[in-house]
Amino acid sequence: METEFKQSRIGKAPVALPKGVEVKVSGHKVEVKGPKGSISRTFGDCVDVTVEDGSAHVVLKQLDVDGRAKSGLYRSLLHNMVLGVSQGYEKKLEIIGTGYRADMRNSREILFALGYSHPIVYELPDGVTAEVSKDNKITLRSADKELIGQTAAEIRSFRRPEPYKGKGVKYADEVIQRKAGKTSSK
């Protein structure tokens, strides 16, 4: 009995290309250019990317389990690339704690004072821009979703928020589960 494999619903969906966004495919390398920049990524050999009628399609080449599983992944990656070069991505972080602060040293470096004996100098990767406000809020912007997420995670790892007072670096939309401190009984 031969099993028929079908492409996932996410993998079948076309990726609409907004005005000003162009996709170039050469072999397995896909390059997306738009007003916010350009991103390129190498896709696996289990899929082909085609561009027609103002949309990009991920076409499944291998009908095995691996190809079916990755077709949805590659379609999502392509969709994120198109959104990034057309609209861009933004991550917001907050620094909470007495004496904790961040300052832009130049356009590529952020200087953190997070309660350690030394300041932390973080150099932003290429393709990511940052803005630090007076109330210790950091806004990161980039066209690459993966890169901006990794950058925000690295900054957060310098001083993760602790559960008692909530001090540390946290995402703006993150909710910290608080714990009750010790109580003395007499």
MDTraj code that builds the backbone (N, CA, C; nanometers):
import mdtraj as md
import numpy as np

residues = "MET GLU THR GLU PHE LYS GLN SER ARG ILE GLY LYS ALA PRO VAL ALA LEU PRO LYS GLY VAL GLU VAL LYS VAL SER GLY HIS LYS VAL GLU VAL LYS GLY PRO LYS GLY SER ILE SER ARG THR PHE GLY ASP CYS VAL ASP VAL THR VAL GLU ASP GLY SER ALA HIS VAL VAL LEU LYS GLN LEU ASP VAL ASP GLY ARG ALA LYS SER GLY LEU TYR ARG SER LEU LEU HIS ASN MET VAL LEU GLY VAL SER GLN GLY TYR GLU LYS LYS LEU GLU ILE ILE GLY THR GLY TYR ARG ALA ASP MET ARG ASN SER ARG GLU ILE LEU PHE ALA LEU GLY TYR SER HIS PRO ILE VAL TYR GLU LEU PRO ASP GLY VAL THR ALA GLU VAL SER LYS ASP ASN LYS ILE THR LEU ARG SER ALA ASP LYS GLU LEU ILE GLY GLN THR ALA ALA GLU ILE ARG SER PHE ARG ARG PRO GLU PRO TYR LYS GLY LYS GLY VAL LYS TYR ALA ASP GLU VAL ILE GLN ARG LYS ALA GLY LYS THR SER SER LYS".split()
xyz = np.array([
    [0.0840, -0.1190, 0.0000],
    [0.0000, 0.0000, 0.0000],
    [0.0879, 0.1246, 0.0000],
    [0.0739, 0.2077, -0.1000],
    [0.1528, 0.3293, -0.1164],
    [0.0854, 0.4435, -0.0411],
    [0.1622, 0.5133, 0.0436],
    [0.1089, 0.6265, 0.1192],
    [0.1279, 0.7533, 0.0371],
    [0.0241, 0.8324, 0.0284],
    [0.0319, 0.9572, -0.0471],
    [0.0667, 1.0714, 0.0484],
    [0.1734, 1.1434, 0.0164],
    [0.2161, 1.2554, 0.0991],
    [0.1641, 1.3847, 0.0396],
    [0.1180, 1.4725, 0.1254],
    [0.0696, 1.6017, 0.0801],
    [0.1451, 1.7104, 0.1521],
    [0.1535, 1.8260, 0.0874],
    [0.2224, 1.9397, 0.1467],
    [0.1341, 2.0028, 0.2535],
    [0.1965, 2.0587, 0.3573],
    [0.1201, 2.1179, 0.4668],
    [0.0438, 2.2420, 0.4196],
    [-0.0569, 2.2798, 0.4969],
    [-0.1361, 2.3984, 0.4613],
    [-0.0499, 2.5242, 0.4627],
    [0.0387, 2.5343, 0.5601],
    [0.1262, 2.6516, 0.5672],
    [0.2219, 2.6514, 0.4482],
    [0.2776, 2.5359, 0.4159],
    [0.3721, 2.5255, 0.3052],
    [0.3107, 2.5569, 0.1697],
    [0.1816, 2.5287, 0.1527],
    [0.1139, 2.5537, 0.0246],
    [0.0796, 2.6995, 0.0040],
    [0.0605, 2.7746, 0.1109],
    [0.0131, 2.9130, 0.1007],
    [0.1166, 2.9998, 0.0309],
    [0.0737, 3.0815, -0.0654],
    [0.1683, 3.1705, -0.1330],
    [0.2073, 3.2875, -0.0425],
    [0.3253, 3.3421, -0.0670],
    [0.3735, 3.4587, 0.0068],
    [0.3533, 3.5797, -0.0826],
    [0.2635, 3.6697, -0.0435],
    [0.2360, 3.7894, -0.1228],
    [0.3551, 3.8842, -0.1157],
    [0.3929, 3.9397, -0.2303],
    [0.5049, 4.0319, -0.2365],
    [0.4527, 4.1757, -0.2441],
    [0.4749, 4.2573, -0.1405],
    [0.4299, 4.3960, -0.1438],
    [0.5057, 4.4758, -0.2505],
    [0.4558, 4.5927, -0.2782],
    [0.5192, 4.6796, -0.3778],
    [0.6600, 4.7170, -0.3302],
    [0.7553, 4.7079, -0.4183],
    [0.8929, 4.7429, -0.3845],
    [0.9771, 4.6269, -0.3348],
    [0.9181, 4.5092, -0.3217],
    [0.9919, 4.3916, -0.2751],
    [1.0155, 4.2993, -0.3937],
    [1.1404, 4.2571, -0.4101],
    [1.1709, 4.1647, -0.5201],
    [1.2468, 4.0438, -0.4657],
    [1.2144, 3.9281, -0.5198],
    [1.2740, 3.8018, -0.4774],
    [1.3534, 3.7453, -0.5938],
    [1.4820, 3.7125, -0.5675],
    [1.5669, 3.6492, -0.6681],
    [1.6044, 3.5107, -0.6190],
    [1.5882, 3.4130, -0.7066],
    [1.6205, 3.2753, -0.6724],
    [1.7305, 3.2274, -0.7658],
    [1.8402, 3.1779, -0.7067],
    [1.9467, 3.1174, -0.7877],
    [1.9868, 2.9872, -0.7191],
    [1.9382, 2.8782, -0.7752],
    [1.9614, 2.7477, -0.7144],
    [1.8817, 2.7354, -0.5848],
    [1.9529, 2.7138, -0.4757],
    [1.8872, 2.7038, -0.3454],
    [1.8978, 2.8332, -0.2660],
    [1.9657, 2.9336, -0.3217],
    [1.9827, 3.0610, -0.2514],
    [1.8702, 3.1565, -0.2919],
    [1.8037, 3.2122, -0.1904],
    [1.6935, 3.3061, -0.2120],
    [1.7342, 3.4410, -0.1536],
    [1.7247, 3.5453, -0.2346],
    [1.7579, 3.6806, -0.1890],
    [1.6343, 3.7681, -0.2030],
    [1.5996, 3.8376, -0.0948],
    [1.4833, 3.9256, -0.0924],
    [1.5322, 4.0677, -0.0685],
    [1.4948, 4.1600, -0.1582],
    [1.5335, 4.3009, -0.1459],
    [1.4093, 4.3867, -0.1322],
    [1.4204, 4.4884, -0.0481],
    [1.3086, 4.5786, -0.0267],
    [1.3565, 4.7115, 0.0284],
    [1.2646, 4.7992, 0.0681],
    [1.3027, 4.9321, 0.1159],
    [1.3821, 4.9297, 0.2473],
    [1.3667, 4.8276, 0.3302],
    [1.4369, 4.8214, 0.4596],
    [1.5700, 4.7470, 0.4518],
    [1.6056, 4.6925, 0.3359],
    [1.7325, 4.6213, 0.3219],
    [1.7166, 4.4964, 0.2382],
    [1.8161, 4.4103, 0.2483],
    [1.8098, 4.2838, 0.1750],
    [1.8561, 4.1702, 0.2657],
    [1.7954, 4.0533, 0.2454],
    [1.8263, 3.9343, 0.3244],
    [1.8411, 3.8183, 0.2270],
    [1.9405, 3.7339, 0.2513],
    [1.9536, 3.6140, 0.1697],
    [1.9658, 3.4930, 0.2611],
    [1.9166, 3.3808, 0.2116],
    [1.9164, 3.2569, 0.2893],
    [1.9241, 3.1411, 0.1911],
    [1.9930, 3.0366, 0.2322],
    [2.0010, 2.9159, 0.1518],
    [1.8977, 2.8164, 0.2013],
    [1.8094, 2.7745, 0.1129],
    [1.7052, 2.6778, 0.1465],
    [1.7554, 2.5379, 0.1151],
    [1.6953, 2.4384, 0.1767],
    [1.7333, 2.2994, 0.1542],
    [1.6940, 2.2526, 0.0149],
    [1.7456, 2.1367, -0.0209],
    [1.7184, 2.0845, -0.1549],
    [1.5848, 2.0121, -0.1652],
    [1.5065, 2.0099, -0.0571],
    [1.3766, 1.9431, -0.0614],
    [1.2666, 2.0337, -0.1162],
    [1.2949, 2.1645, -0.1345],
    [1.1951, 2.2578, -0.1866],
    [1.2548, 2.3450, -0.2964],
    [1.1671, 2.3974, -0.3802],
    [1.2023, 2.4983, -0.4796],
    [1.1202, 2.6224, -0.4506],
    [1.1773, 2.7399, -0.4743],
    [1.1041, 2.8650, -0.4580],
    [1.0815, 2.9229, -0.5971],
    [0.9546, 2.9539, -0.6283],
    [0.9196, 3.0140, -0.7566],
    [0.8489, 3.1459, -0.7319],
    [0.8676, 3.2390, -0.8249],
    [0.8039, 3.3706, -0.8152],
    [0.7176, 3.3898, -0.9384],
    [0.5879, 3.4158, -0.9158],
    [0.4974, 3.4400, -1.0279],
    [0.3760, 3.5188, -0.9801],
    [0.3282, 3.6080, -1.0620],
    [0.2066, 3.6862, -1.0371],
    [0.2085, 3.7620, -0.9044],
    [0.3215, 3.8229, -0.8689],
    [0.3291, 3.9033, -0.7478],
    [0.3289, 3.8245, -0.6184],
    [0.3622, 3.6963, -0.6263],
    [0.3717, 3.6163, -0.5041],
    [0.4798, 3.5100, -0.5228],
    [0.5325, 3.4651, -0.4104],
    [0.6341, 3.3600, -0.4114],
    [0.5710, 3.2323, -0.3579],
    [0.6116, 3.1197, -0.4158],
    [0.5568, 2.9901, -0.3765],
    [0.6713, 2.8978, -0.3374],
    [0.6488, 2.8185, -0.2341],
    [0.7428, 2.7143, -0.1957],
    [0.6855, 2.5835, -0.2474],
    [0.7575, 2.5210, -0.3400],
    [0.7104, 2.3989, -0.4053],
    [0.7901, 2.2814, -0.3512],
    [0.7186, 2.1806, -0.3064],
    [0.7793, 2.0613, -0.2490],
    [0.8378, 1.9742, -0.3598],
    [0.9675, 1.9382, -0.3478],
    [1.0319, 1.8502, -0.4462],
    [1.0376, 1.7059, -0.3986],
    [1.0682, 1.6864, -0.2698],
    [1.0797, 1.5519, -0.2155],
    [0.9530, 1.5191, -0.1373],
    [0.8925, 1.4098, -0.1696],
    [0.7676, 1.3723, -0.1047],
    [0.7898, 1.2822, 0.0165],
    [0.9065, 1.2930, 0.0788],
    [0.9294, 1.2151, 0.2000],
    [0.8891, 1.2964, 0.3224],
    [0.9012, 1.2368, 0.4370],
    [0.8592, 1.3014, 0.5615],
    [0.9421, 1.4261, 0.5877],
    [1.0711, 1.4215, 0.5598],
    [1.1585, 1.5360, 0.5832],
    [1.1186, 1.6553, 0.4963],
    [1.0902, 1.6305, 0.3696],
    [1.0485, 1.7376, 0.2792],
    [0.9162, 1.7996, 0.3198],
    [0.8222, 1.7163, 0.3595],
    [0.6912, 1.7668, 0.4034],
    [0.7049, 1.8514, 0.5285],
    [0.7900, 1.8067, 0.6205],
    [0.8063, 1.8788, 0.7465],
    [0.8713, 2.0153, 0.7236],
    [0.9646, 2.0211, 0.6314],
    [1.0390, 2.1453, 0.6106],
    [0.9716, 2.2423, 0.5147],
    [0.8714, 2.1999, 0.4400],
    [0.8081, 2.2922, 0.3455],
    [0.7391, 2.4062, 0.4193],
    [0.6735, 2.3786, 0.5309],
    [0.6103, 2.4836, 0.6107],
    [0.7136, 2.5751, 0.6739],
    [0.8253, 2.5179, 0.7189],
    [0.9340, 2.5977, 0.7767],
    [0.9900, 2.6957, 0.6742],
    [1.0198, 2.6468, 0.5538],
    [1.0787, 2.7331, 0.4523],
    [0.9811, 2.8399, 0.4052],
    [0.8529, 2.8077, 0.4013],
    [0.7533, 2.9086, 0.3651],
    [0.7482, 3.0175, 0.4725],
    [0.7537, 2.9790, 0.6002],
    [0.7528, 3.0767, 0.7093],
    [0.8792, 3.1632, 0.7075],
    [0.9937, 3.1030, 0.6789],
    [1.1173, 3.1798, 0.6689],
    [1.1105, 3.2810, 0.5553],
    [1.0564, 3.2393, 0.4412],
    [1.0411, 3.3295, 0.3275],
    [0.9446, 3.4433, 0.3609],
    [0.8342, 3.4111, 0.4284],
    [0.7368, 3.5124, 0.4692],
    [0.8014, 3.6138, 0.5647],
    [0.8819, 3.5658, 0.6606],
    [0.9508, 3.6552, 0.7535],
    [1.0521, 3.7440, 0.6825],
    [1.1176, 3.6912, 0.5800],
    [1.2128, 3.7712, 0.5027],
    [1.1394, 3.8829, 0.4288],
    [1.0258, 3.8504, 0.3674],
    [0.9489, 3.9498, 0.2925],
    [0.8955, 4.0581, 0.3870],
    [0.8410, 4.0178, 0.5025],
    [0.7927, 4.1166, 0.5992],
    [0.9059, 4.2037, 0.6515],
    [1.0219, 4.1451, 0.6738],
    [1.1358, 4.2200, 0.7271],
    [1.1848, 4.3285, 0.6334],
    [1.1967, 4.2968, 0.5043],
    [1.2482, 4.3971, 0.4110],
    [1.1420, 4.4997, 0.3726],
    [1.0143, 4.4698, 0.3967],
    [0.9095, 4.5668, 0.3634],
    [0.8696, 4.6513, 0.4839],
    [0.8523, 4.5902, 0.6023],
    [0.8082, 4.6642, 0.7209],
    [0.9152, 4.6739, 0.8283],
    [0.9975, 4.5725, 0.8427],
    [1.0990, 4.5683, 0.9480],
    [1.0417, 4.5103, 1.0761],
    [1.1306, 4.4724, 1.1665],
    [1.0922, 4.4170, 1.2957],
    [1.1459, 4.5055, 1.4069],
    [1.0795, 4.4998, 1.5211],
    [1.1172, 4.5823, 1.6351],
    [1.1015, 4.5016, 1.7634],
    [1.2002, 4.5081, 1.8511],
    [1.1953, 4.4447, 1.9835],
    [1.2238, 4.5519, 2.0864],
    [1.1472, 4.5496, 2.1961],
    [1.1664, 4.6471, 2.3028],
    [1.2070, 4.5750, 2.4300],
    [1.3066, 4.6318, 2.4985],
    [1.3568, 4.5789, 2.6244],
    [1.3490, 4.6889, 2.7301],
    [1.3343, 4.6494, 2.8557],
    [1.3318, 4.7451, 2.9670],
    [1.4362, 4.7039, 3.0692],
    [1.5012, 4.8037, 3.1287],
    [1.5972, 4.7788, 3.2356],
    [1.5345, 4.8280, 3.3644],
    [1.5232, 4.7380, 3.4625],
    [1.4600, 4.7714, 3.5897],
    [1.5606, 4.7469, 3.7015],
    [1.5794, 4.8444, 3.7875],
    [1.6679, 4.8286, 3.9024],
    [1.7387, 4.9586, 3.9343],
    [1.7637, 4.9825, 4.0608],
    [1.8326, 5.1036, 4.1037],
    [1.9771, 5.1000, 4.0557],
    [2.0171, 5.2017, 3.9839],
    [2.1529, 5.2098, 3.9315],
    [2.1748, 5.1347, 3.8021],
    [2.0775, 5.0592, 3.7556],
    [2.0905, 4.9873, 3.6287],
    [2.0571, 5.0856, 3.5164],
    [2.1420, 5.0898, 3.4157],
    [2.1151, 5.1811, 3.3039],
    [2.1900, 5.1361, 3.1789],
    [2.1508, 5.1968, 3.0677],
    [2.2161, 5.1716, 2.9393],
    [2.2335, 5.3044, 2.8687],
    [2.3438, 5.3187, 2.7972],
    [2.3721, 5.4399, 2.7203],
    [2.4305, 5.3990, 2.5863],
    [2.3950, 5.4742, 2.4832],
    [2.4555, 5.4517, 2.3516],
    [2.5938, 5.5149, 2.3532],
    [2.6959, 5.4347, 2.3293],
    [2.8324, 5.4865, 2.3268],
    [2.8598, 5.5532, 2.1924],
    [2.8270, 5.4869, 2.0859],
    [2.8249, 5.5432, 1.9507],
    [2.7110, 5.4726, 1.8788],
    [2.7047, 5.4817, 1.7496],
    [2.5900, 5.4218, 1.6803],
    [2.5927, 5.2691, 1.6796],
    [2.7049, 5.2060, 1.7161],
    [2.7173, 5.0601, 1.7106],
    [2.7370, 4.9935, 1.8463],
    [2.7510, 5.0705, 1.9561],
    [2.7794, 5.0109, 2.0855],
    [2.6843, 5.0626, 2.1928],
    [2.6457, 4.9718, 2.2840],
    [2.5640, 5.0089, 2.3991],
    [2.6449, 4.9772, 2.5242],
    [2.6495, 5.0725, 2.6177],
    [2.7208, 5.0560, 2.7432],
    [2.6191, 5.0288, 2.8530],
    [2.6316, 4.9127, 2.9192],
    [2.5381, 4.8724, 3.0236],
    [2.6042, 4.8809, 3.1605],
    [2.5322, 4.9345, 3.2590],
    [2.5715, 4.9290, 3.3992],
    [2.4616, 4.8486, 3.4691],
    [2.4916, 4.7228, 3.5034],
    [2.3893, 4.6317, 3.5538],
    [2.4247, 4.5725, 3.6901],
    [2.4971, 4.6487, 3.7722],
    [2.5267, 4.6033, 3.9064],
    [2.6513, 4.5189, 3.9190],
    [2.7233, 4.4972, 3.8112],
    [2.8493, 4.4244, 3.8187],
    [2.9613, 4.5224, 3.8520],
    [3.0812, 4.4713, 3.8789],
    [3.1949, 4.5565, 3.9123],
    [3.2501, 4.6285, 3.7894],
    [3.2023, 4.5925, 3.6716],
    [3.2514, 4.6506, 3.5477],
    [3.1332, 4.6796, 3.4555],
    [3.1461, 4.7800, 3.3699],
    [3.0403, 4.8024, 3.2705],
    [3.0516, 4.6991, 3.1580],
    [2.9397, 4.6723, 3.0936],
    [2.9361, 4.5777, 2.9820],
    [2.9197, 4.6586, 2.8535],
    [3.0100, 4.6392, 2.7596],
    [3.0017, 4.7055, 2.6293],
    [2.9538, 4.6012, 2.5293],
    [2.8400, 4.6289, 2.4660],
    [2.7836, 4.5354, 2.3684],
    [2.7857, 4.6002, 2.2316],
    [2.8526, 4.5349, 2.1378],
    [2.8575, 4.5853, 2.0005],
    [2.7437, 4.5217, 1.9216],
    [2.6615, 4.6063, 1.8613],
    [2.5469, 4.5582, 1.7844],
    [2.5940, 4.4893, 1.6567],
    [2.5314, 4.3799, 1.6181],
    [2.5662, 4.3156, 1.4917],
    [2.5214, 4.4004, 1.3728],
    [2.5822, 4.3763, 1.2581],
    [2.5433, 4.4481, 1.1366],
    [2.3983, 4.4167, 1.1034],
    [2.3228, 4.5194, 1.0698],
    [2.1827, 4.5008, 1.0343],
    [2.0876, 4.5306, 1.1479],
    [2.1394, 4.5596, 1.2684],
    [2.0551, 4.5920, 1.3834],
    [2.0883, 4.7333, 1.4294],
    [1.9843, 4.8147, 1.4500],
    [2.0030, 4.9482, 1.5062],
    [1.9337, 4.9531, 1.6410],
    [1.9838, 5.0395, 1.7294],
    [1.9280, 5.0487, 1.8639],
    [1.9043, 5.1936, 1.9006],
    [1.8121, 5.2097, 1.9930],
    [1.7780, 5.3413, 2.0453],
    [1.7550, 5.3232, 2.1951],
    [1.8211, 5.4053, 2.2776],
    [1.8061, 5.3968, 2.4227],
    [1.7419, 5.5255, 2.4710],
    [1.6295, 5.5126, 2.5413],
    [1.5613, 5.6316, 2.5921],
    [1.6100, 5.6632, 2.7333],
    [1.5708, 5.7780, 2.7850],
    [1.6143, 5.8225, 2.9179],
    [1.5600, 5.7329, 3.0298],
    [1.4441, 5.6713, 3.0094],
    [1.3857, 5.5870, 3.1130],
    [1.4266, 5.4398, 3.0979],
    [1.5486, 5.4166, 3.0440],
    [1.6092, 5.2838, 3.0322],
    [1.5254, 5.1853, 2.9524],
    [1.4714, 5.2296, 2.8422],
    [1.4021, 5.1417, 2.7488],
    [1.4877, 5.1347, 2.6215],
    [1.5094, 5.0138, 2.5745],
    [1.5916, 4.9910, 2.4561],
    [1.5005, 4.9428, 2.3447],
    [1.5114, 5.0049, 2.2282],
    [1.4354, 4.9640, 2.1112],
    [1.5335, 4.9168, 2.0050],
    [1.5193, 4.7912, 1.9642],
    [1.6031, 4.7332, 1.8592],
    [1.5211, 4.7234, 1.7314],
    [1.5837, 4.7560, 1.6174],
    [1.5157, 4.7471, 1.4882],
    [1.6062, 4.6756, 1.3882],
    [1.5431, 4.5922, 1.3045],
    [1.6168, 4.5195, 1.2021],
    [1.5196, 4.4647, 1.0984],
    [1.5730, 4.4274, 0.9845],
    [1.4928, 4.3624, 0.8816],
    [1.4937, 4.2110, 0.8986],
    [1.5894, 4.1585, 0.9747],
    [1.6056, 4.0147, 0.9935],
    [1.5458, 3.9733, 1.1278],
    [1.4386, 3.8963, 1.1253],
    [1.3691, 3.8550, 1.2474],
    [1.4568, 3.7672, 1.3360],
    [1.5299, 3.6767, 1.2761],
    [1.6165, 3.5870, 1.3517],
    [1.7283, 3.6643, 1.4211],
    [1.7895, 3.7580, 1.3513],
    [1.9005, 3.8361, 1.4055],
    [1.8549, 3.9269, 1.5194],
    [1.7398, 3.9914, 1.5045],
    [1.6920, 4.0808, 1.6100],
    [1.6508, 4.0018, 1.7347],
    [1.5947, 3.8836, 1.7163],
    [1.5599, 3.7988, 1.8299],
    [1.6828, 3.7515, 1.9049],
    [1.7874, 3.7141, 1.8328],
    [1.9117, 3.6698, 1.8947],
    [1.9793, 3.7844, 1.9692],
    [1.9774, 3.9039, 1.9105],
    [2.0375, 4.0213, 1.9737],
    [1.9644, 4.0558, 2.1030],
    [1.8315, 4.0547, 2.1001],
    [1.7533, 4.0843, 2.2206],
    [1.7785, 3.9794, 2.3288],
    [1.7915, 3.8535, 2.2914],
    [1.8176, 3.7479, 2.3887],
    [1.9559, 3.7633, 2.4518],
    [2.0558, 3.8041, 2.3728],
    [2.1900, 3.8253, 2.4270],
    [2.1909, 3.9412, 2.5260],
    [2.1222, 4.0507, 2.4927],
    [2.1160, 4.1655, 2.5838],
    [2.0439, 4.1260, 2.7121],
    [1.9353, 4.0515, 2.7014],
    [1.8601, 4.0077, 2.8194],
    [1.9449, 3.9167, 2.9076],
    [2.0349, 3.8381, 2.8474],
    [2.1155, 3.7431, 2.9243],
    [2.2209, 3.8107, 3.0114],
    [2.2489, 3.9398, 2.9905],
    [2.3464, 4.0096, 3.0742],
    [2.3001, 4.0155, 3.2193],
    [2.1709, 4.0339, 3.2420],
    [2.1138, 4.0331, 3.3767],
    [1.9674, 3.9962, 3.3637],
    [1.9380, 3.8676, 3.3743],
    [1.7999, 3.8213, 3.3630],
    [1.7178, 3.8749, 3.4795],
    [1.5896, 3.9018, 3.4589],
    [1.5078, 3.9521, 3.5694],
    [1.4933, 3.8478, 3.6800],
    [1.5103, 3.8926, 3.8027],
    [1.4992, 3.8001, 3.9146],
    [1.3572, 3.8057, 3.9715],
    [1.3113, 3.6975, 4.0352],
    [1.1698, 3.6873, 4.0711],
    [1.1265, 3.7628, 4.1974],
    [1.2198, 3.8166, 4.2765],
    [1.1808, 3.8794, 4.4026],
    [1.1477, 4.0271, 4.3863],
    [1.2377, 4.1028, 4.3230],
    [1.2109, 4.2453, 4.3016],
    [1.1892, 4.2787, 4.1542],
    [1.2176, 4.1849, 4.0673],
    [1.1991, 4.2068, 3.9244],
    [1.3125, 4.2839, 3.8600],
    [1.4269, 4.2961, 3.9274],
    [1.5398, 4.3709, 3.8733],
    [1.6057, 4.2943, 3.7593],
    [1.6491, 4.3675, 3.6589],
    [1.7199, 4.3063, 3.5480],
    [1.6728, 4.3611, 3.4151],
    [1.7115, 4.2940, 3.3076],
    [1.6734, 4.3321, 3.1714],
    [1.5624, 4.2376, 3.1277],
    [1.4488, 4.2935, 3.0864],
    [1.3360, 4.2109, 3.0451],
    [1.2781, 4.2648, 2.9156],
    [1.2049, 4.1774, 2.8460],
    [1.1313, 4.2214, 2.7290],
    [1.0175, 4.3119, 2.7759],
    [0.9758, 4.4056, 2.6932],
    [0.8724, 4.5009, 2.7339],
    [0.7396, 4.4319, 2.7618],
    [0.7088, 4.3260, 2.6901],
    [0.5811, 4.2575, 2.7100],
    [0.5925, 4.1343, 2.8006],
    [0.7081, 4.1133, 2.8621],
    [0.7303, 3.9976, 2.9477],
    [0.6692, 4.0208, 3.0859],
    [0.6042, 3.9201, 3.1394],
    [0.5479, 3.9255, 3.2737],
    [0.6340, 3.8379, 3.3631],
    [0.6852, 3.8956, 3.4699],
    [0.7735, 3.8232, 3.5603],
    [0.6905, 3.7673, 3.6755],
    [0.6961, 3.6358, 3.6930],
    [0.6264, 3.5729, 3.8050],
    [0.7016, 3.6078, 3.9329],
    [0.6351, 3.6773, 4.0237],
    [0.6994, 3.7232, 4.1466],
    [0.6858, 3.6187, 4.2556],
    [0.7877, 3.6111, 4.3415],
    [0.7868, 3.5225, 4.4560],
    [0.7813, 3.6061, 4.5831],
    [0.7224, 3.5516, 4.6863],
    [0.7219, 3.6194, 4.8152],
    [0.8572, 3.5981, 4.8815],
    [0.9072, 3.7007, 4.9479],
    [1.0349, 3.6895, 5.0169],
    [1.0178, 3.6148, 5.1481],
    [1.1276, 3.6019, 5.2194],
    [1.1242, 3.5327, 5.3498],
    [1.0459, 3.6178, 5.4492],
    [0.9759, 3.5520, 5.5364],
    [0.9054, 3.6223, 5.6443],
    [0.9571, 3.5692, 5.7767],
    [0.9649, 3.6558, 5.8738],
    [1.0110, 3.6109, 6.0054],
    [0.8902, 3.5929, 6.0961],
    [0.8935, 3.4916, 6.1789],
    [0.7806, 3.4688, 6.2694],
    [0.8298, 3.4766, 6.4137],
    [0.7515, 3.5415, 6.4998],
    [0.7862, 3.5536, 6.6413],
    [0.6676, 3.5237, 6.7258],
])
top = md.Topology()
chain = top.add_chain()
for i, resn in enumerate(residues, 1):
    res = top.add_residue(resn, chain, resSeq=i)
    for name in ("N", "CA", "C"):
        top.add_atom(name, md.element.get_by_symbol(name[0]), res)
traj = md.Trajectory(xyz[None], top)
